[in-house]
């Protein structure tokens, strides 16, 4: 797995999750569309598929991690930032093989690229709290 391939998987998964959130289309249909028209050949396709199929089925659970740390109701969170949070929380909760710092850094990069101007501050604050909950042991070891 190359970092570039994984980064591309996250980027395309973000776009697919955004589309899912707005349209409620089936993840399989969104996957087909992305495979036909958008995916770069260097993308980690296995990880892209995992993200776009797992996150929609687990979004209620993932949302519960963030709700206590939101400064507004979840339905008022920018859709791009919500998709980024869901993606990153999925990694923090379900993909313990990915260091928490990588998940947070990738989320911030995606937010800077696709989110609102100050969105990365909001995303960073929420993910920092969640990482302290989900990855407390890893954080203690890294310090």
Secondary structure as UniProt FT lines:
FT   HELIX           3..23
FT   HELIX           27..37
FT   TURN            41..42
FT   HELIX           45..67
FT   TURN            68..69
FT   HELIX           74..76
FT   HELIX           79..94
FT   TURN            96..97
FT   HELIX           100..114
FT   TURN            117..118
FT   HELIX           119..134
FT   HELIX           136..142
//
